[in-house]
Amino acid sequence: MKDNKGALLISFLFLFSFVGLISSSIAYLLQNIPYTANAFNSSEQSYYLAESGLRYAIMKIQQETDVKDLQHCEIRLPQKPGKEMAGNILLRFDEKGRSVKFIESFAQVDQHSFVPSLRSVNAEYDKSIYMDNIMKKDDFDQDDGDRKWIISNSFKADSFNISPVLALKFKSNRRRNWMLASLNWANNKHLQDLRLWQFPITKVLSYKLQVKINCYPGDGQEGKDFMAGLNFRVMNSNKIKNKRIAYYGVSLFKSAGRKQGNPPCWLIPDSTGCGIHLNDSFRFEGEDPECLTGGKCLKPNTPYIIFWIKSDEDEDIELLAYSNLRHAKNSDELVTNLSGLEWGFKDWLTLAVFLNEKESAGQKINEVQVGIRPNDGNWELNWEFPEKLKFEKLRSDDLSSNTVVRDRTLISQDLSQSNQILPDEMGFHALYDNRLSSFYEYNIYFNDFYYGCYGSHCPTNDGLPYTQY
C-alpha cells in the first residue's frame, strides 16, 4: 500500500482535466455556432443586396437616367433610422457609345465584423435592343458594309413626312415590285448577339417583332393590289450573294380582284420579270382550286391578314392561314369602306408577331400569334395586344386554338456552332402594284420596327444574363 500513495489524487487530477477540456470545447463550439450561422446569412444577404442594386441600376437606365450619375455610386442601407449601416452597394458601369454594355453591383454586409461578407452580381445590358427605333434611312445604306439592314437588290430607302411622323418607303430603280428587308445579324456589331436568345439546352429561339404600316395614304387603295408586313425565320443559303431561300410572312393583303384584265405582275400565274423572290400567282398554294364557288379563299376588295410561308427559293408562296379584318371585334378601328363593296386598311396599323418555339422529344415547332393595333395617336413602344387575331387555317394538322398557328417547316438553327453564320432571321416586306404610275407605285410606308426576346427561355424579362461571383 505504501507504493500506491497519491494514485487517487492523480486520477482525480486527470478526470478534472478531461472534464475541463470537454467543457471548454463545448463552450467554444456553442460560442461559434452563431458566428457560423451569421457568416452564412451574411453571404446570402450580400448576394440579394447585390442583386437588388443591379435591378435598381436597370430601373434607372430605363428611366433615362444618365449612368454618369450612377457610376461608382454608393448606396448605404441602415438597419434602423439613426443606427449603424446594415450594408452598402457600389455600382459600376462599362459603357460603349450610348449603350450600357456591362453593369456590376458590388455589395458588402457585416462590414464591422472580423470577416465582412462581399458579393458581386453583374450583367450585360443593351437598352437599344428594346428602346431604339432601328428604322432610320442611314440603317439601309447599301454602300455601308456595317449596315443594320439588308434589302432586296435595286431598292433604296427614302424618308417622307407622312403625318404625324417621318416615315420610310422603298423604291426600286429597276421598277421591281418585291422588297424584303432583313436584319444583318451576321455582320452588324451594333445588334445584340442573337445567340443569347437561344435556350442552350433545347436550342429553341423565340422572339417578338412589330412594325407600323401605312398603305397608299391620301390617294386611297381603290383598285390596287398589295401586301406588306413582317418576316421571320429568314434563312440564308449564301451570305455573299445575299440569297434567301426560306421565310415566313404575316402581311396586310388586299386584291382588287382575280378577273382583272390587267392584274399586277405578281398576281399572274407563271409570270416572268416579277423578281426572284416571289414567283407566285393570286391563287396561293393552299387555297381551294375553285375559289369562285366558295371554299377557303381570299375575297377581292377585302382587307386581310394572311399568314404564309416560302419554304424554298423555287417554291411558290403557300398560304397557311388568313384573317378577314372585317370580322375582327374592333373592325371599325382597322378597316374603312372605300366605295361600294370595296374596303381598305386604315392608316398606320401596328402589326406584331409573337413567335414561341417549343421542343418535345427532339422535335421543334413554331407557335405563332399575331396582333394588330389601330392608330390611337400614341407612338410610344407598346407590346400590349390584348386581342390576338383569329385565323382560318388551311392545314388540317394544326390542332391548336384559332389564335395560334403552328408549323414546323422552318425551325431555328443551332446558333451555338462555332462555324454557324447567323441567319437574318427577321425583317419586313412589301409587294407593290406595278400597274401604277411611278408616283404612286411605291406608296407603302413603314415606321417603328421593334424586336425583342420572347417566351420563358429568355435570359430574364429584361434580357439580362446574370453572373454570380
C-alpha positions as a Markdown table, in Angstrom:
| # | Residue | x | y | z |
|---|---|---|---|---|
| 1 | Met | 0.0 | 0.0 | 0.0 |
| 2 | Lys | 3.0 | 2.2 | 0.6 |
| 3 | Asp | 3.7 | 2.3 | -3.2 |
| 4 | Asn | 0.1 | 3.4 | -4.1 |
| 5 | Lys | 0.1 | 6.6 | -2.1 |
| 6 | Gly | -1.1 | 9.5 | -4.3 |
| 7 | Ala | -2.7 | 7.4 | -7.1 |
| 8 | Leu | -6.2 | 8.5 | -6.2 |
| 9 | Leu | -5.2 | 12.2 | -6.3 |
| 10 | Ile | -3.6 | 11.7 | -9.7 |
| 11 | Ser | -6.8 | 10.0 | -11.0 |
| 12 | Phe | -8.9 | 12.9 | -9.8 |
| 13 | Leu | -6.5 | 15.4 | -11.5 |
| 14 | Phe | -6.8 | 13.6 | -14.8 |
| 15 | Leu | -10.6 | 13.4 | -14.5 |
| 16 | Phe | -10.9 | 17.1 | -13.7 |
| 17 | Ser | -8.6 | 18.0 | -16.6 |
| 18 | Phe | -10.6 | 15.9 | -19.1 |
| 19 | Val | -13.9 | 17.4 | -17.9 |
| 20 | Gly | -12.4 | 20.9 | -18.2 |
| 21 | Leu | -11.2 | 20.2 | -21.7 |
| 22 | Ile | -14.6 | 18.8 | -22.8 |
| 23 | Ser | -16.4 | 21.7 | -21.2 |
| 24 | Ser | -14.1 | 24.3 | -22.8 |
| 25 | Ser | -14.6 | 22.6 | -26.2 |
| 26 | Ile | -18.3 | 22.6 | -25.9 |
| 27 | Ala | -18.3 | 26.2 | -24.8 |
| 28 | Tyr | -16.1 | 27.1 | -27.8 |
| 29 | Leu | -18.5 | 25.3 | -30.2 |
| 30 | Leu | -21.6 | 26.9 | -28.6 |
| 31 | Gln | -19.9 | 30.2 | -28.9 |
| 32 | Asn | -19.1 | 29.9 | -32.6 |
| 33 | Ile | -22.4 | 28.4 | -33.8 |
| 34 | Pro | -23.9 | 31.9 | -34.0 |
| 35 | Tyr | -20.9 | 33.2 | -35.8 |
| 36 | Thr | -21.0 | 30.4 | -38.4 |
| 37 | Ala | -24.7 | 31.0 | -38.9 |
| 38 | Asn | -24.1 | 34.7 | -39.1 |
| 39 | Ala | -21.4 | 34.2 | -41.8 |
| 40 | Phe | -23.8 | 32.0 | -43.9 |
| 41 | Asn | -26.6 | 34.5 | -43.5 |
| 42 | Ser | -24.3 | 37.4 | -44.3 |
| 43 | Ser | -23.3 | 35.7 | -47.5 |
| 44 | Glu | -26.9 | 35.3 | -48.6 |
| 45 | Gln | -27.7 | 38.8 | -47.6 |
| 46 | Ser | -24.9 | 40.3 | -49.6 |
| 47 | Tyr | -25.9 | 38.3 | -52.7 |
| 48 | Tyr | -29.5 | 39.6 | -52.5 |
| 49 | Leu | -28.3 | 43.0 | -51.7 |
| 50 | Ala | -26.1 | 43.0 | -54.8 |
| 51 | Glu | -28.9 | 41.7 | -57.0 |
| 52 | Ser | -31.2 | 44.5 | -55.6 |
| 53 | Gly | -28.5 | 47.0 | -56.6 |
| 54 | Leu | -28.4 | 45.6 | -60.1 |
| 55 | Arg | -32.2 | 45.9 | -60.5 |
| 56 | Tyr | -32.1 | 49.4 | -59.2 |
| 57 | Ala | -29.5 | 50.3 | -61.9 |
| 58 | Ile | -31.6 | 48.8 | -64.6 |
| 59 | Met | -34.7 | 50.7 | -63.4 |
| 60 | Lys | -32.7 | 53.9 | -63.5 |
| 61 | Ile | -31.4 | 53.2 | -67.0 |
| 62 | Gln | -35.0 | 52.6 | -68.3 |
| 63 | Gln | -36.0 | 55.9 | -66.7 |
| 64 | Glu | -33.4 | 57.6 | -68.9 |
| 65 | Thr | -31.1 | 58.3 | -66.0 |
| 66 | Asp | -27.6 | 59.2 | -67.2 |
| 67 | Val | -25.3 | 56.4 | -66.0 |
| 68 | Lys | -22.6 | 59.0 | -65.2 |
| 69 | Asp | -24.8 | 60.0 | -62.2 |
| 70 | Leu | -24.7 | 56.3 | -61.1 |
| 71 | Gln | -21.1 | 55.5 | -61.9 |
| 72 | His | -19.3 | 54.4 | -58.7 |
| 73 | Cys | -22.5 | 55.4 | -56.8 |
| 74 | Glu | -22.5 | 54.1 | -53.2 |
| 75 | Ile | -25.9 | 53.2 | -51.6 |
| 76 | Arg | -25.9 | 52.8 | -47.8 |
| 77 | Leu | -28.7 | 50.8 | -46.2 |
| 78 | Pro | -29.3 | 51.5 | -42.4 |
| 79 | Gln | -30.7 | 48.8 | -40.2 |
| 80 | Lys | -32.9 | 51.4 | -38.4 |
| 81 | Pro | -33.0 | 55.2 | -38.7 |
| 82 | Gly | -30.1 | 56.6 | -36.8 |
| 83 | Lys | -28.4 | 53.2 | -36.4 |
| 84 | Glu | -25.3 | 51.7 | -37.9 |
| 85 | Met | -25.3 | 50.6 | -41.5 |
| 86 | Ala | -26.6 | 47.1 | -42.5 |
| 87 | Gly | -24.5 | 47.2 | -45.7 |
| 88 | Asn | -23.8 | 49.1 | -48.8 |
| 89 | Ile | -23.9 | 48.7 | -52.6 |
| 90 | Leu | -21.4 | 50.0 | -55.1 |
| 91 | Leu | -22.5 | 50.3 | -58.8 |
| 92 | Arg | -20.0 | 50.3 | -61.7 |
| 93 | Phe | -20.8 | 50.7 | -65.4 |
| 94 | Asp | -18.8 | 50.0 | -68.6 |
| 95 | Glu | -20.1 | 52.0 | -71.5 |
| 96 | Lys | -19.5 | 51.8 | -75.2 |
| 97 | Gly | -21.2 | 54.6 | -77.1 |
| 98 | Arg | -24.7 | 55.4 | -75.8 |
| 99 | Ser | -25.5 | 51.8 | -74.8 |
| 100 | Val | -24.6 | 50.3 | -71.4 |
| 101 | Lys | -22.7 | 47.0 | -72.1 |
| 102 | Phe | -21.8 | 45.9 | -68.5 |
| 103 | Ile | -23.2 | 46.6 | -65.0 |
| 104 | Glu | -21.6 | 45.4 | -61.8 |
| 105 | Ser | -23.3 | 45.6 | -58.4 |
| 106 | Phe | -20.9 | 45.1 | -55.5 |
| 107 | Ala | -22.5 | 44.6 | -52.1 |
| 108 | Gln | -21.0 | 44.3 | -48.6 |
| 109 | Val | -22.6 | 43.5 | -45.3 |
| 110 | Asp | -21.2 | 43.0 | -41.7 |
| 111 | Gln | -18.5 | 45.4 | -42.6 |
| 112 | His | -17.6 | 45.9 | -38.9 |
| 113 | Ser | -17.1 | 42.2 | -38.2 |
| 114 | Phe | -13.8 | 40.3 | -38.4 |
| 115 | Val | -14.7 | 38.8 | -41.9 |
| 116 | Pro | -17.1 | 41.1 | -43.8 |
| 117 | Ser | -19.2 | 39.4 | -46.5 |
| 118 | Leu | -18.7 | 40.6 | -50.1 |
| 119 | Arg | -20.7 | 39.5 | -53.2 |
| 120 | Ser | -20.8 | 40.8 | -56.7 |
| 121 | Val | -23.5 | 40.3 | -59.4 |
| 122 | Asn | -23.1 | 41.6 | -62.9 |
| 123 | Ala | -24.9 | 41.6 | -66.2 |
| 124 | Glu | -24.7 | 42.6 | -69.8 |
| 125 | Tyr | -27.3 | 45.1 | -70.8 |
| 126 | Asp | -28.1 | 46.9 | -74.1 |
| 127 | Lys | -31.1 | 49.2 | -73.8 |
| 128 | Ser | -31.2 | 49.6 | -77.6 |
| 129 | Ile | -32.5 | 46.1 | -78.0 |
| 130 | Tyr | -35.9 | 47.3 | -76.9 |
| 131 | Met | -35.9 | 51.0 | -77.0 |
| 132 | Asp | -34.2 | 52.3 | -80.1 |
| 133 | Asn | -36.2 | 52.6 | -83.3 |
| 134 | Ile | -33.8 | 50.9 | -85.8 |
| 135 | Met | -35.7 | 52.3 | -88.9 |
| 136 | Lys | -33.6 | 55.2 | -89.9 |
| 137 | Lys | -32.7 | 55.9 | -93.5 |
| 138 | Asp | -29.0 | 55.5 | -92.8 |
| 139 | Asp | -29.6 | 52.0 | -91.5 |
| 140 | Phe | -30.4 | 50.8 | -95.0 |
| 141 | Asp | -27.3 | 52.3 | -96.7 |
| 142 | Gln | -26.3 | 49.8 | -99.4 |
| 143 | Asp | -22.8 | 51.1 | -99.5 |
| 144 | Asp | -22.1 | 50.6 | -95.8 |
| 145 | Gly | -20.7 | 47.1 | -95.0 |
| 146 | Asp | -21.7 | 47.6 | -91.4 |
| 147 | Arg | -25.3 | 48.4 | -92.2 |
| 148 | Lys | -28.1 | 47.1 | -89.9 |
| 149 | Trp | -30.4 | 46.1 | -92.8 |
| 150 | Ile | -30.0 | 44.1 | -95.9 |
| 151 | Ile | -32.6 | 44.9 | -98.6 |
| 152 | Ser | -33.5 | 43.5 | -102.0 |
| 153 | Asn | -31.3 | 44.5 | -104.8 |
| 154 | Ser | -32.1 | 47.7 | -106.6 |
| 155 | Phe | -34.2 | 49.0 | -103.7 |
| 156 | Lys | -33.4 | 52.2 | -101.8 |
| 157 | Ala | -34.9 | 53.7 | -98.7 |
| 158 | Asp | -36.3 | 57.2 | -98.7 |
| 159 | Ser | -37.8 | 59.2 | -95.9 |
| 160 | Phe | -41.0 | 61.2 | -96.2 |
| 161 | Asn | -43.2 | 63.3 | -93.9 |
| 162 | Ile | -46.4 | 61.2 | -93.6 |
| 163 | Ser | -48.5 | 62.8 | -90.8 |
| 164 | Pro | -47.7 | 62.6 | -88.0 |
| 165 | Val | -44.2 | 61.1 | -88.4 |
| 166 | Leu | -41.2 | 60.9 | -90.7 |
| 167 | Ala | -41.7 | 57.5 | -92.4 |
| 168 | Leu | -39.7 | 55.3 | -94.8 |
| 169 | Lys | -40.7 | 54.0 | -98.2 |
| 170 | Phe | -38.7 | 51.8 | -100.6 |
| 171 | Lys | -38.3 | 52.3 | -104.3 |
| 172 | Ser | -36.6 | 50.2 | -107.0 |
| 173 | Asn | -34.6 | 51.9 | -109.7 |
| 174 | Arg | -35.5 | 48.9 | -111.9 |
| 175 | Arg | -39.2 | 49.1 | -111.1 |
| 176 | Arg | -39.2 | 45.8 | -109.3 |
| 177 | Asn | -42.2 | 45.3 | -107.0 |
| 178 | Trp | -40.9 | 42.9 | -104.4 |
| 179 | Met | -38.9 | 44.3 | -101.4 |
| 180 | Leu | -37.6 | 42.3 | -98.5 |
| 181 | Ala | -35.6 | 43.9 | -95.7 |
| 182 | Ser | -33.9 | 41.7 | -93.1 |
| 183 | Leu | -31.6 | 42.4 | -90.1 |
| 184 | Asn | -27.9 | 41.9 | -90.7 |
| 185 | Trp | -27.3 | 39.8 | -87.6 |
| 186 | Ala | -24.2 | 38.2 | -89.0 |
| 187 | Asn | -22.2 | 41.3 | -89.7 |
| 188 | Asn | -23.5 | 44.2 | -87.7 |
| 189 | Lys | -21.8 | 44.6 | -84.4 |
| 190 | His | -24.4 | 47.1 | -83.1 |
| 191 | Leu | -27.1 | 44.4 | -83.0 |
| 192 | Gln | -27.3 | 42.3 | -79.8 |
| 193 | Asp | -25.8 | 38.7 | -80.1 |
| 194 | Leu | -28.7 | 36.6 | -81.3 |
| 195 | Arg | -27.1 | 33.6 | -79.6 |
| 196 | Leu | -28.1 | 35.0 | -76.2 |
| 197 | Trp | -31.8 | 34.4 | -77.1 |
| 198 | Gln | -31.5 | 30.7 | -77.9 |
| 199 | Phe | -32.0 | 28.4 | -75.0 |
| 200 | Pro | -28.8 | 26.4 | -74.7 |
| 201 | Ile | -30.4 | 23.0 | -73.9 |
| 202 | Thr | -33.3 | 22.6 | -76.3 |
| 203 | Lys | -32.0 | 25.2 | -78.8 |
| 204 | Val | -35.3 | 26.9 | -79.2 |
| 205 | Leu | -35.3 | 30.5 | -80.4 |
| 206 | Ser | -38.4 | 32.7 | -79.6 |
| 207 | Tyr | -38.9 | 36.4 | -80.2 |
| 208 | Lys | -41.4 | 39.2 | -80.9 |
| 209 | Leu | -41.4 | 41.9 | -83.5 |
| 210 | Gln | -43.7 | 44.7 | -84.6 |
| 211 | Val | -43.9 | 47.5 | -87.3 |
| 212 | Lys | -46.2 | 50.3 | -88.2 |
| 213 | Ile | -47.6 | 50.2 | -91.8 |
| 214 | Asn | -49.5 | 52.8 | -93.9 |
| 215 | Cys | -50.6 | 51.6 | -97.3 |
| 216 | Tyr | -51.3 | 54.2 | -100.0 |
| 217 | Pro | -52.3 | 57.1 | -97.8 |
| 218 | Gly | -54.0 | 60.1 | -99.4 |
| 219 | Asp | -54.6 | 58.6 | -102.8 |
| 220 | Gly | -56.6 | 55.6 | -101.4 |
| 221 | Gln | -56.4 | 51.9 | -102.0 |
| 222 | Glu | -59.2 | 51.6 | -104.7 |
| 223 | Gly | -58.3 | 49.1 | -107.4 |
| 224 | Lys | -54.9 | 48.3 | -106.0 |
| 225 | Asp | -53.2 | 45.0 | -105.2 |
| 226 | Phe | -50.6 | 44.9 | -102.5 |
| 227 | Met | -49.3 | 43.1 | -99.4 |
| 228 | Ala | -46.9 | 44.3 | -96.7 |
| 229 | Gly | -45.9 | 43.0 | -93.3 |
| 230 | Leu | -43.4 | 41.1 | -91.2 |
| 231 | Asn | -41.0 | 38.3 | -92.0 |
| 232 | Phe | -39.4 | 35.8 | -89.6 |
| 233 | Arg | -37.3 | 32.7 | -89.7 |
| 234 | Val | -35.5 | 34.3 | -92.7 |
| 235 | Met | -32.9 | 31.6 | -93.7 |
| 236 | Asn | -29.8 | 32.3 | -95.8 |
| 237 | Ser | -28.1 | 29.9 | -98.1 |
| 238 | Asn | -25.3 | 32.3 | -99.3 |
| 239 | Lys | -24.5 | 35.4 | -97.4 |
| 240 | Ile | -22.1 | 36.6 | -100.1 |
| 241 | Lys | -24.7 | 36.6 | -102.8 |
| 242 | Asn | -27.4 | 37.8 | -100.4 |
| 243 | Lys | -29.6 | 34.9 | -101.4 |
| 244 | Arg | -32.6 | 33.9 | -99.3 |
| 245 | Ile | -34.2 | 30.5 | -99.6 |
| 246 | Ala | -37.0 | 30.5 | -97.0 |
| 247 | Tyr | -39.1 | 32.6 | -94.7 |
| 248 | Tyr | -42.5 | 33.0 | -93.1 |
| 249 | Gly | -44.6 | 36.1 | -93.7 |
| 250 | Val | -47.5 | 37.9 | -92.0 |
| 251 | Ser | -49.0 | 40.5 | -94.3 |
| 252 | Leu | -51.7 | 43.1 | -94.7 |
| 253 | Phe | -53.2 | 41.9 | -98.0 |
| 254 | Lys | -55.7 | 43.3 | -100.5 |
| 255 | Ser | -56.5 | 42.4 | -104.1 |
| 256 | Ala | -58.8 | 44.3 | -106.4 |
| 257 | Gly | -60.0 | 41.0 | -108.0 |
| 258 | Arg | -58.9 | 37.8 | -109.7 |
| 259 | Lys | -60.5 | 38.5 | -113.1 |
| 260 | Gln | -58.9 | 41.8 | -113.9 |
| 261 | Gly | -57.8 | 42.4 | -117.5 |
| 262 | Asn | -54.5 | 43.9 | -116.4 |
| 263 | Pro | -53.5 | 42.4 | -113.0 |
| 264 | Pro | -50.2 | 43.2 | -111.4 |
| 265 | Cys | -47.2 | 41.1 | -112.3 |
| 266 | Trp | -47.0 | 39.2 | -109.1 |
| 267 | Leu | -50.7 | 38.0 | -109.4 |
| 268 | Ile | -50.3 | 36.4 | -112.8 |
| 269 | Pro | -49.6 | 32.6 | -112.8 |
| 270 | Asp | -46.3 | 31.6 | -114.4 |
| 271 | Ser | -45.4 | 35.3 | -114.9 |
| 272 | Thr | -41.8 | 36.4 | -115.6 |
| 273 | Gly | -39.9 | 39.5 | -114.6 |
| 274 | Cys | -41.5 | 39.7 | -111.1 |
| 275 | Gly | -38.2 | 39.4 | -109.3 |
| 276 | Ile | -36.5 | 36.3 | -108.0 |
| 277 | His | -38.2 | 36.1 | -104.6 |
| 278 | Leu | -42.0 | 35.8 | -105.2 |
| 279 | Asn | -42.7 | 33.8 | -108.4 |
| 280 | Asp | -46.4 | 33.4 | -107.4 |
| 281 | Ser | -49.9 | 33.9 | -108.5 |
| 282 | Phe | -53.0 | 35.3 | -106.8 |
| 283 | Arg | -54.4 | 31.9 | -106.1 |
| 284 | Phe | -51.9 | 31.0 | -103.4 |
| 285 | Glu | -51.0 | 27.3 | -102.9 |
| 286 | Gly | -53.2 | 26.1 | -100.1 |
| 287 | Glu | -56.4 | 27.8 | -101.3 |
| 288 | Asp | -59.2 | 25.8 | -102.8 |
| 289 | Pro | -58.8 | 25.2 | -106.6 |
| 290 | Glu | -62.3 | 26.6 | -107.4 |
| 291 | Cys | -62.2 | 29.9 | -105.4 |
| 292 | Leu | -65.0 | 31.4 | -107.4 |
| 293 | Thr | -67.5 | 28.9 | -106.0 |
| 294 | Gly | -66.6 | 29.5 | -102.3 |
| 295 | Gly | -64.4 | 27.4 | -100.0 |
| 296 | Lys | -61.3 | 28.6 | -98.2 |
| 297 | Cys | -60.3 | 31.5 | -100.5 |
| 298 | Leu | -59.5 | 35.2 | -100.3 |
| 299 | Lys | -62.2 | 37.5 | -101.5 |
| 300 | Pro | -61.4 | 40.6 | -103.7 |
| 301 | Asn | -61.6 | 44.1 | -102.3 |
| 302 | Thr | -61.4 | 42.8 | -98.7 |
| 303 | Pro | -58.6 | 43.7 | -96.2 |
| 304 | Tyr | -56.9 | 40.5 | -94.8 |
| 305 | Ile | -54.1 | 39.5 | -92.6 |
| 306 | Ile | -52.5 | 36.5 | -94.3 |
| 307 | Phe | -50.0 | 34.0 | -92.8 |
| 308 | Trp | -47.8 | 32.4 | -95.4 |
| 309 | Ile | -44.6 | 30.5 | -96.0 |
| 310 | Lys | -42.0 | 30.4 | -98.8 |
| 311 | Ser | -40.2 | 27.2 | -97.9 |
| 312 | Asp | -37.7 | 27.1 | -100.8 |
| 313 | Glu | -36.2 | 29.5 | -103.4 |
| 314 | Asp | -38.1 | 27.8 | -106.3 |
| 315 | Glu | -41.4 | 27.2 | -104.5 |
| 316 | Asp | -44.5 | 29.4 | -104.6 |
| 317 | Ile | -45.8 | 31.0 | -101.5 |
| 318 | Glu | -48.1 | 28.7 | -99.6 |
| 319 | Leu | -51.0 | 30.3 | -97.7 |
| 320 | Leu | -51.2 | 28.8 | -94.2 |
| 321 | Ala | -53.9 | 30.9 | -92.6 |
| 322 | Tyr | -55.9 | 34.1 | -93.1 |
| 323 | Ser | -58.0 | 36.5 | -91.1 |
| 324 | Asn | -60.7 | 38.7 | -92.6 |
| 325 | Leu | -60.3 | 42.0 | -90.7 |
| 326 | Arg | -63.9 | 42.9 | -91.4 |
| 327 | His | -64.8 | 40.1 | -88.9 |
| 328 | Ala | -62.5 | 41.4 | -86.2 |
| 329 | Lys | -64.0 | 42.6 | -82.9 |
| 330 | Asn | -62.7 | 46.1 | -83.5 |
| 331 | Ser | -63.0 | 46.1 | -87.3 |
| 332 | Asp | -64.3 | 49.7 | -87.3 |
| 333 | Glu | -60.8 | 50.8 | -86.0 |
| 334 | Leu | -58.9 | 48.7 | -88.5 |
| 335 | Val | -60.7 | 48.9 | -91.9 |
| 336 | Thr | -62.6 | 51.6 | -93.8 |
| 337 | Asn | -65.2 | 51.5 | -96.6 |
| 338 | Leu | -63.6 | 53.0 | -99.7 |
| 339 | Ser | -66.6 | 52.8 | -102.0 |
| 340 | Gly | -69.5 | 50.4 | -102.5 |
| 341 | Leu | -68.2 | 46.8 | -101.8 |
| 342 | Glu | -64.5 | 47.9 | -101.7 |
| 343 | Trp | -62.8 | 48.1 | -98.3 |
| 344 | Gly | -59.3 | 49.1 | -97.3 |
| 345 | Phe | -57.0 | 49.4 | -94.3 |
| 346 | Lys | -56.9 | 52.4 | -92.0 |
| 347 | Asp | -53.7 | 54.5 | -91.7 |
| 348 | Trp | -50.8 | 53.4 | -89.5 |
| 349 | Leu | -51.8 | 50.0 | -88.3 |
| 350 | Thr | -49.3 | 48.3 | -86.0 |
| 351 | Leu | -48.7 | 44.7 | -86.9 |
| 352 | Ala | -47.0 | 42.3 | -84.4 |
| 353 | Val | -45.8 | 38.7 | -84.5 |
| 354 | Phe | -45.2 | 36.7 | -81.3 |
| 355 | Leu | -43.1 | 33.6 | -82.2 |
| 356 | Asn | -42.8 | 31.0 | -79.4 |
| 357 | Glu | -40.7 | 27.9 | -80.5 |
| 358 | Lys | -41.2 | 24.8 | -78.4 |
| 359 | Glu | -39.4 | 21.5 | -78.3 |
| 360 | Ser | -40.7 | 18.0 | -77.5 |
| 361 | Ala | -38.8 | 14.7 | -77.9 |
| 362 | Gly | -36.2 | 16.4 | -80.0 |
| 363 | Gln | -38.7 | 17.9 | -82.4 |
| 364 | Lys | -39.2 | 21.7 | -82.6 |
| 365 | Ile | -42.3 | 23.5 | -83.6 |
| 366 | Asn | -43.2 | 27.2 | -84.1 |
| 367 | Glu | -46.3 | 28.6 | -82.3 |
| 368 | Val | -47.2 | 32.0 | -83.7 |
| 369 | Gln | -49.7 | 34.6 | -82.6 |
| 370 | Val | -50.4 | 37.8 | -84.5 |
| 371 | Gly | -51.6 | 41.1 | -83.0 |
| 372 | Ile | -52.8 | 44.2 | -84.7 |
| 373 | Arg | -53.4 | 47.6 | -83.2 |
| 374 | Pro | -55.1 | 50.7 | -84.6 |
| 375 | Asn | -53.5 | 54.1 | -84.7 |
| 376 | Asp | -54.5 | 55.8 | -81.4 |
| 377 | Gly | -52.1 | 58.7 | -81.7 |
| 378 | Asn | -49.7 | 57.1 | -79.1 |
| 379 | Trp | -46.3 | 56.4 | -80.7 |
| 380 | Glu | -44.6 | 55.0 | -77.6 |
| 381 | Leu | -43.3 | 51.4 | -77.7 |
| 382 | Asn | -46.1 | 49.1 | -76.6 |
| 383 | Trp | -46.2 | 45.3 | -76.6 |
| 384 | Glu | -49.8 | 45.1 | -75.4 |
| 385 | Phe | -52.0 | 43.4 | -78.0 |
| 386 | Pro | -55.0 | 42.2 | -75.9 |
| 387 | Glu | -56.9 | 40.7 | -78.8 |
| 388 | Lys | -54.8 | 38.2 | -80.8 |
| 389 | Leu | -56.1 | 37.7 | -84.3 |
| 390 | Lys | -58.3 | 34.7 | -85.0 |
| 391 | Phe | -57.3 | 32.7 | -88.1 |
| 392 | Glu | -59.0 | 30.5 | -90.6 |
| 393 | Lys | -56.4 | 27.7 | -91.1 |
| 394 | Leu | -55.7 | 25.8 | -94.3 |
| 395 | Arg | -53.5 | 23.0 | -92.9 |
| 396 | Ser | -55.6 | 20.2 | -91.2 |
| 397 | Asp | -52.7 | 19.2 | -88.9 |
| 398 | Asp | -52.9 | 22.4 | -87.0 |
| 399 | Leu | -55.0 | 21.4 | -84.0 |
| 400 | Ser | -54.3 | 24.4 | -81.7 |
| 401 | Ser | -56.6 | 27.3 | -81.0 |
| 402 | Asn | -57.8 | 29.6 | -83.7 |
| 403 | Thr | -55.5 | 32.4 | -82.4 |
| 404 | Val | -52.3 | 30.2 | -82.7 |
| 405 | Val | -50.8 | 29.0 | -85.9 |
| 406 | Arg | -48.4 | 26.0 | -85.5 |
| 407 | Asp | -45.9 | 25.0 | -88.2 |
| 408 | Arg | -42.6 | 23.0 | -88.1 |
| 409 | Thr | -41.4 | 23.6 | -91.6 |
| 410 | Leu | -38.8 | 26.3 | -90.7 |
| 411 | Ile | -37.3 | 25.9 | -87.3 |
| 412 | Ser | -34.4 | 27.7 | -85.7 |
| 413 | Gln | -30.8 | 26.7 | -86.5 |
| 414 | Asp | -28.4 | 25.7 | -83.7 |
| 415 | Leu | -26.6 | 29.0 | -83.2 |
| 416 | Ser | -24.0 | 27.6 | -80.8 |
| 417 | Gln | -21.9 | 26.0 | -83.6 |
| 418 | Ser | -18.7 | 27.9 | -84.0 |
| 419 | Asn | -18.9 | 27.9 | -87.8 |
| 420 | Gln | -22.6 | 28.9 | -87.8 |
| 421 | Ile | -23.3 | 32.1 | -89.7 |
| 422 | Leu | -26.1 | 33.9 | -88.0 |
| 423 | Pro | -29.3 | 34.0 | -90.2 |
| 424 | Asp | -31.0 | 37.3 | -91.0 |
| 425 | Glu | -33.9 | 35.7 | -89.0 |
| 426 | Met | -36.4 | 38.7 | -89.1 |
| 427 | Gly | -37.5 | 41.7 | -91.1 |
| 428 | Phe | -40.3 | 43.1 | -93.2 |
| 429 | His | -41.6 | 43.2 | -96.8 |
| 430 | Ala | -43.7 | 45.0 | -99.3 |
| 431 | Leu | -45.2 | 43.9 | -102.7 |
| 432 | Tyr | -46.3 | 46.8 | -104.8 |
| 433 | Asp | -48.8 | 47.3 | -107.6 |
| 434 | Asn | -46.7 | 47.6 | -110.7 |
| 435 | Arg | -49.6 | 48.9 | -112.9 |
| 436 | Leu | -49.5 | 52.3 | -111.1 |
| 437 | Ser | -47.5 | 55.3 | -112.1 |
| 438 | Ser | -44.1 | 55.7 | -110.6 |
| 439 | Phe | -45.5 | 58.4 | -108.3 |
| 440 | Tyr | -48.0 | 56.1 | -106.6 |
| 441 | Glu | -46.4 | 52.7 | -107.2 |
| 442 | Tyr | -44.2 | 52.5 | -104.1 |
| 443 | Asn | -46.5 | 54.4 | -101.6 |
| 444 | Ile | -46.4 | 51.9 | -98.8 |
| 445 | Tyr | -44.8 | 53.4 | -95.7 |
| 446 | Phe | -43.1 | 51.9 | -92.6 |
| 447 | Asn | -42.2 | 53.2 | -89.2 |
| 448 | Asp | -41.1 | 51.9 | -85.8 |
| 449 | Phe | -39.7 | 48.4 | -86.2 |
| 450 | Tyr | -39.1 | 46.9 | -82.8 |
| 451 | Tyr | -38.0 | 43.4 | -81.7 |
| 452 | Gly | -37.1 | 41.6 | -78.5 |
| 453 | Cys | -36.6 | 38.2 | -77.0 |
| 454 | Tyr | -39.9 | 36.4 | -76.1 |
| 455 | Gly | -41.1 | 33.5 | -74.0 |
| 456 | Ser | -39.9 | 31.6 | -70.9 |
| 457 | His | -36.4 | 30.9 | -72.3 |
| 458 | Cys | -35.2 | 34.5 | -72.4 |
| 459 | Pro | -32.3 | 35.2 | -70.1 |
| 460 | Thr | -34.6 | 37.4 | -67.9 |
| 461 | Asn | -37.6 | 39.6 | -68.6 |
| 462 | Asp | -35.1 | 42.4 | -69.3 |
| 463 | Gly | -32.8 | 40.3 | -71.5 |
| 464 | Leu | -30.1 | 40.1 | -68.8 |
| 465 | Pro | -27.8 | 37.1 | -68.4 |
| 466 | Tyr | -26.9 | 37.1 | -64.7 |
| 467 | Thr | -23.4 | 36.1 | -63.4 |
| 468 | Gln | -22.8 | 35.4 | -59.7 |
| 469 | Tyr | -19.4 | 35.5 | -58.1 |
